Amino acid sequence: MAGDIRFKGQGIFSYRRPSKDDPEEWPPRFWKFTITLEDTNDHSSPRVTMGFTDKRRLARVRLVNSALTDPPISELGFDPLKNMPKLQDFSELILKRRCPVKALLLDQSFSAGVGNWIADEVLYQSRIHPNQYANTLSKEQINMLHDKLVYVCQTAVDVNAEASLFPDSWLFHYRWGKGNKNGTFMPNGEQIIFETVGGRTSAIVPSVQILVQENAGSSSTSGRSVKKAELQKRNVTAGELIRKVRSK
């Protein structure tokens, strides 16, 4: 997350923002190892020295025969932009998993590269509560999830992950105020709450993301949940549902 690959005597590749490091410094700051490469078939070719940096010490380095067919790469799930499953296949993958949908999205063996804020954004735009179990999602919810997973990832890539260029309506811009004693809100006044789902802090807009329980025996960590049958019986707004639950 804060690592890099540097080449001795060459400029520093910058992702989004220019690096403040001195390109002439070698080994580079926070380096963990360096390796020198040479062309054994052409000894007149200059050697190339590569350095690997890792400020936060989160990375792992492995020697493998084939990067794509050996673990851990071979164990990753689909890439939402490179090989997103067709809707029918996606639906089957979703419905056979009995776990919170947020935890499923974060599972790298399910969808590779989907991190915490992306999962929150996708679920917000899909109007799905992160604690809803994947196998209880409706056909309409799965359709929306499939569409928004591609949309959020593609939009972020299109602007080179420059957050200021994300659409103003995205949850992303307003999800960082967990410690605000006055509460955290969307521009239209809808409150953002925070719950731990799948081991990660999740930003939720409860007036939009209603937690639907498949049956009365379903468990939930949220007080804002309603039975699926009740949703089907009444054509009510999200706000009305929340007020109903709070009054119980």
Disulfide bonds with the S-S distance in Angstrom:
none
